[in-house]
Amino acid sequence: GGGQPETVDENLTEITSPIVGTFYATPSPDSDPYVEVGTIVNPQTVVCIIEAMKVLNEIKAETSGTIVELLVTSGQAVEYGQPLFKVKPE
């Protein structure tokens, strides 16, 4: 056996930021992250918070699948449309 590893990059979905603000992976500093690599999400799953002008906005996955990569770190400033997570679709 031992075939080539499959490349799935072109099949991945990105969860992008709908707003400009500050990315937070956890609901509060001493809490667990909303999602991690391996977390299965659906469109209603909250994946992070983005704070904009002192308002905490819960960001939903809006897709179904498994989180395969985290692209930003907690406390990082993000732009509109910036990829936050990579998801392998169900």
C-alpha positions as CSV (number, residue, x, y, z in Angstrom):
1,G,0.0,0.0,0.0
2,G,1.1,3.5,0.9
3,G,-0.4,5.7,-1.7
4,Q,0.0,9.4,-1.9
5,P,-1.7,11.5,0.8
6,E,-4.9,13.1,-0.5
7,T,-4.8,16.8,-1.0
8,V,-8.1,18.2,0.3
9,D,-7.2,21.9,0.3
10,E,-9.3,22.8,-2.7
11,N,-12.3,21.2,-1.0
12,L,-12.1,23.2,2.2
13,T,-14.6,25.9,3.2
14,E,-13.4,29.0,4.9
15,I,-15.3,30.7,7.7
16,T,-14.7,34.4,7.2
17,S,-15.2,37.5,9.3
18,P,-18.4,39.3,8.6
19,I,-17.1,42.5,10.3
20,V,-14.0,44.4,11.2
21,G,-13.1,44.0,14.8
22,T,-11.1,42.0,17.4
23,F,-11.2,38.2,17.2
24,Y,-11.8,36.2,20.4
25,A,-11.7,32.4,20.4
26,T,-13.3,32.1,23.9
27,P,-16.4,33.5,25.5
28,S,-14.2,34.8,28.4
29,P,-10.5,34.7,29.2
30,D,-10.7,31.7,31.4
31,S,-13.1,29.7,29.2
32,D,-12.5,26.9,26.7
33,P,-12.5,27.9,23.0
34,Y,-15.8,27.8,21.2
35,V,-14.2,25.4,18.6
36,E,-10.9,23.7,18.1
37,V,-9.3,21.6,15.3
38,G,-11.6,18.6,15.1
39,T,-14.7,20.3,16.3
40,I,-17.8,19.4,14.2
41,V,-19.9,22.5,13.4
42,N,-23.2,23.2,11.8
43,P,-24.5,26.6,10.4
44,Q,-25.8,27.6,13.9
45,T,-22.6,26.8,15.8
46,V,-21.0,29.8,17.4
47,V,-17.3,29.6,16.4
48,C,-15.9,32.8,17.9
49,I,-16.7,36.4,19.1
50,I,-15.7,39.5,17.2
51,E,-15.7,42.7,19.2
52,A,-16.5,45.8,17.2
53,M,-17.0,49.2,18.9
54,K,-17.4,47.5,22.3
55,V,-20.1,45.2,21.0
56,L,-19.5,41.4,21.2
57,N,-20.8,39.7,18.1
58,E,-21.2,36.0,18.2
59,I,-20.0,34.6,14.8
60,K,-21.7,31.5,13.5
61,A,-20.1,28.9,11.2
62,E,-22.9,29.2,8.5
63,T,-21.6,25.9,7.2
64,S,-21.4,22.3,8.2
65,G,-18.3,20.2,8.6
66,T,-15.2,19.7,10.7
67,I,-12.7,22.5,11.8
68,V,-9.4,21.6,10.3
69,E,-7.4,24.8,10.8
70,L,-7.4,27.9,12.9
71,L,-6.1,30.9,11.0
72,V,-6.2,33.6,13.6
73,T,-5.4,33.9,17.3
74,S,-7.4,35.3,20.1
75,G,-7.0,39.1,20.5
76,Q,-6.0,39.5,16.9
77,A,-7.6,42.3,14.8
78,V,-9.4,41.0,11.8
79,E,-10.7,42.6,8.6
80,Y,-14.0,42.2,6.9
81,G,-13.9,39.0,4.8
82,Q,-10.7,37.7,6.5
83,P,-10.6,33.9,6.8
84,L,-10.8,32.7,10.4
85,F,-11.2,29.0,10.1
86,K,-10.9,26.2,7.5
87,V,-13.6,23.6,7.5
88,K,-13.7,20.3,5.8
89,P,-17.3,20.0,4.6
90,E,-19.4,17.0,5.7
